[in-house]
Amino acid sequence: MEPEFQKALIIVLIAGSLIAGVGTLLLFFAFRAFGGAKAGRTSHLVLIAALVAFVFACCLMLFVFARH
């Protein structure tokens, strides 16, 4: 791997991680505010986890296709 590409890849991973973290936090508060979650219910957490997993799977598929 070329050093410039590796540096760019690390920057993209860091920026993507920050965006995903902020997005997850915002989704958490949005589902909590509008979902009417009662104490002990974690349905909003399951929805957030499913959404983040779907986005991660799509990114992983794009990465695999880009390497070929």
N, C-alpha and C positions, 0 to 999 in steps of 0.2 A: 504494500500500500504506500502510495506517495505521501510524504510528510504534509504537503499542503492539503491534500484531500482528507487526511486523518485529522488535521486541525479543524477544517471546516465541518467534518462529521461530528467532532466533539462539541463544537459551538452549536450546531443544530440540535444535538441531543440535549444539551443544557437548556437551550431556549424552549425546546419542545416540552421538556419536563416541567419547566416553570409555567408554561401555558396550560399544560394538563393539570398541574396542581391548583392553579388559580381557578380554572374552569370547574374542577371538581368541588372546590370550596364554594364557588358561587352556586353550583347546582345543589349542593347540600343545603345551603340556606334557602334557595328558592323552593325546593321540595318541602323543606321544613315549614316555611312560611305559608305556602298555599296548599300543602297536603293535609293539614289538620291532623298531624301525627299525634297520637296519644302516647302517654308514657309506656315504654316497653315495646312499642311497635317500631320495627326497623325496615318497613317496606320501602321507604325513601332511600335508605342505604343500599338496598338490593337493586333498585332502579339505577342509582348512580354507578354502582359497581358493574352492572350489565352494560351501561352506556360506555363507560371507560374501557371495558374489556372489548366491546365491539370496535371502538376506534383503534385500540391497540392492535387488534387482529387485522384490521384493514391496513394499518401502517406496516405491519409485519409482512403481509402479502405483497404490498407495493415494494418493500425492500427486497424480498426474494425475487420478484419479477425483474427488478432493476439490476440485480447482480448477474442475471443470465443474458 
